[in-house]
Amino acid sequence: MSLQGKIVREIEINTPPHRFYKLFKEEIFDIPKACPKLIQKVNIHGSDWSKHSHGSIKSWHYTIDDKAEVFKERVEFDDKNLVIKLVGLEGDLFDHFKTFNEIYQVVKKGPGHCAIILTLEYEKLHDGPPCPEKYYDAMIDLVKGIESHLKK
């Protein structure tokens, strides 16, 4: 069994593409409001919210399977292609994974709606559980929560 993997799925949402992208790039502090059961807090390290940009480092405090966890990541933005990549640095995930990267690519589908191509790239430390599907499901829940939040 391979220790490396990639999961990819496309989800259509009724949100303008640049609005979804802007939330991640400029308004990340609003994500706990969009998904309070999943994301409790996002902290930015070594900077302030006004300087949240490519290369900034954040810690996400979230709950999955009724367990509080933390994920520290460095963000990479591709403004031309509307891609947000969260490169995992440390946190609870790294008890089981050597690498863990989340990618959100926003693709325009028509007026007022878009698709989010979700990609989870990972490498396990050892064969066997845990499978990253619960984290992938959390990515889907995050996208749906953001969609609901942006409709308000």
ABEGO torsion letter per residue (X at the ends): XBABBBBBBBBBBBBBAAAAAAAAAAAAAAAAAABAAABABBBBBGBBAAABBBGBBBBBBBBBGGBBBBBBBBBBBBAAAGBBBBBBABEAAAAABABBBBBBBBBBAEBGBBBBBBBBBBBBABBEOBBAAAAAAAAAAAAAAAAAAAAX
